Amino acid sequence: WFKDSFLDLSEDLAEAADHGKRLILYFHQDGCPYCAKLLRDNFGQRDIVLATQQNFDVIEINLWGDRPVVGFSGQEMTEKQFAAKLKVMFTPTLLFFNAASEVVMRINGYYPPHRFRLALAFASDPAQDGRSFNAFLAQNEPLPASGQLHSEPGSVPAPAKLDHLGSDTRPLLVMFEQKECKACDELHLDVLKRPQSRVLLEGFDIAVVDMWSKEKLVTPTGARLPARDWARGRGIQYAPSLVFFGSGGQELFRSEAYLRAFHVQSALDYVSSGAWRTEPEFQRYIQARADALREQGVEVNLWD
């Protein structure tokens, strides 16, 4: 039931607006397990499909595709060029546009059904434009979580002073989190406790930052400001978000999706190995890493 589009996006946007809807661009790739999970677990539920059909037109775009796309500015390019222009690094990625061709919501990676429902409600409501999705979640999704901010061995204590940390050879990993966060609990109590994760973490300076805290910290570029202002200024919308910094506070990479152990470890390896310098496409790196591990006889379980 996705829209059969000629990929002239200005026309698609106008047609959606004429029907009182907004536009979703759904970026996918072949063999993407999280895309399959989105289609199966989310769009396999009638209420989610009805809410999406009622409020949006959905157009799918292949992250590596060669079909011509005419962007909102009238420029023609291939699907993969268009994805690169919009800095699409994960699949699935969903961009929600209002009638003015402004992105009002961006989902990098997979959201489970309960959170995806809230994302649809948030992105379909013009009154929410320009507001924080995280704040919307905090009001509408009280989670039974531990209620505490986690730390990692050797991580920088609060209030964090980060301007002396991080280089291209030993990057700084900042985990933007919040206390009521089930996914944060899972990240620290399961994923990061695994032996391979522990080995990879040794290559980083680490800081865990409360994205809602009013307490001031010193950022990697030397600015002193409340943690919540720094998080907002960097466009952090989801907890946990893993942001990697190199020399001079340069952001090298970030992960904002709901990821299991293999993908978290791949993100750590992508940055610590320096692969970000030569392979700008994280998805290609993941595929190559999985293939290399399988050749070594290592079982790769994307869901473990």
C-alpha angles and dihedrals in degrees: 000000000000113000118274097228136182084212095244091138098192089058091046091050092050092049091051092049091049088060094045092255139121129228128251122195109201114198115200142157136206114272094018107147094196090053089052089049091051092052094042106036100029107027088037088072116084098217092054092048092048093048090049095047092046096052107024148039109220123210121185122217125190110232089217098029129131100207112124116256123194105208127212090269091055094252115139121220140143123276091254092049090049091050091050091049090055090046094241105176103159137048126252097038118164122194118194116205131194123213091274090060090250120144105241096172136015125192114194107193132343125336117194115240098264092053094040090057089055091047090055091049092048096046095045094054114084089200088069095054110126093013129115118269089203090058089048089052092049090056098042106029112051103183127205094235135145093267093222137104111240129220135199129224108278094009119148112266121233131295084051122217104195106162093094094049134082132046135176089261097041107025126198115243113204116191110202106204145150133221098244096055124125092187090054090053090051092048095054102031096045120007099042094042092063115108096242091049091051091053092050093047090059088075094063144069104229136208129174111207127193101228091206098046121122089202113114123240136178111250125218089263092052099256115142113214142126114292092237091055091050091049092048092047091053091051096247108171105156134055121250101034117167113208122183122206131193134186117339092010094292112163108235101179143334138206117204101160134100098263134177126218100283093052094044090050090047090054091050091048093045091059102033093049092051091239089136087074096060104023112050093177110080093192091058089050092052091051093049092046092050091049092049092050092049090051087056090054094255115143111233113208111182093192101045 
